[in-house]
Amino acid sequence: MILIFGGAYQGKLGYAKDNFKVQSVYDCRSETTGRSISCEPDLSADAICGLDAFVSECEKAGIEAADWFAERLDQWQDKVLIMEDCSQGVVPVDAHQRAAREMNGRLMIYLAGEANEVHRVFCSIGKRIK
């Protein structure tokens, strides 16, 4: 698995498409499934992006995102997973947003530990850090 992370609007998906064999993409933020945000990412796609939106939905539903991924380990081992790094900046006042931000960090730690490669993207420039 390849984990790509970076700030919002930094070109993470474009970087994934340019550097890895990504043909199909599932965006957790899209409405292509008929739902505004799915709490069940389609793990059949080559790349899954918008995992921060998935984490937010997990927090609302009382599901630990890292546990969800751990239970499906065999389904995403050959995928490119793309998520926003929300660990920098102003800490949100809203309790839900703070909890989701903390959960996002826990998921990043778990996925980085499982990943074969980890890439950080800034201004569409990626750097392999693992």
N, C-alpha and C positions, 0 to 999 in steps of 0.2 A: 504494500500500500504506500501511496505517496500522499503526504499531507502538505498542503499549501495554505499558508496563512499570511495575513497582512491587514492593513487598515482598510476602511471602507473606500470603495472606488479607486483602488490602487492597481487594477488590471490583473487580478488573480486568475480569473477565468481565461482571459486572453493568453496569459502566460502558460496556463495548463494546456490549452489547445495548441499553442506554438511549440511546446517542448515535449509533449507526451501524446501518445496515440489515443486522443479523446475524440470519439465519434458522436457519442450520445451524452447528454447532460441532463441531470435532474436538478432543478432549482427548488429548494424547499420554500422559497418565497413566492413561487409562481402560482397562478390560478389554473394551470393546465389540467389539474386533476379534478376541477370542479369545486375545490375547497380553497379557501384563501391561503392557509398554511397547513401543510400536512404534518401530522405527528408520526407518520410512517414514510420516511424517504424511500423512493424507488431504488433499491440497491442493485437493480439490473442494469442501470446506466453505467457508462464508463467513468463518469465523474459526477459527484454529488456536491453541489455548491449551496451556499446560503445556510450552512449548518447553524449559524447563530440564530436564525429564525426557528429552526427545529428545537434548539435549546430553549428558547423562550416559550414555545408551546409545551415542552416537557415540564418546565418549571410550573406553568399554570396547571398542568395535569397532575403534578406531584410525582413525576417519573424522573429518575436520575438518568440523564442523557448518556453518561459513560457506561452505566449498567445496561442500557438499551443496546448500545454498540457491542458490549462484551458478550451479550447473549446471542448476537448474530455475527460473531467473529469470522466465521467461514464465508459469509456472504459479501464481505467488503475487502478481503485481503488483496484483491487484484485491482482495486479502484483508486481513483484520484479523489481525495476528499479536500474540499476547499472551505475554509472558514475565516470569518473576520476576527481579528485580534482586537478585542474591546478592552484590553487590560490597561490601556493608557488613556489619560484624559481625566475629566471631572467624574467623580463618583456620583452616580444618580441619587437623587433624593428619594425617588419612588422605591419602596421595598421590593416590589416584584422585579424591577429592572436591576437592582443590586443583586438579588438572588440569582437571576438569570445570568448576570455577568460573572458571578462566582462559579456557577455551573458550567458556563462556557470555558472558563479557565481549567476546571477539572477535566472536561472533555478534551481540551487541547493537550493537557498533560498525558492523559491516557492514550490518545491517538498518536502523539509524538513517540511515546514509548513503544507502541506496536508498529510504527512505520518503518519501512525500509529506507525511505528518504523523507526529509523535511525541508521545505523551501519557504523562505520568507520573501514576500514581494513588496516592493516599495517603488512607486512611479513606474510600474510595469517592468521593473528590473528585479529578477529573482536571484536569490543567493541560496545555495544549498548549505544548510547548517547541520544536517545529519546525513 
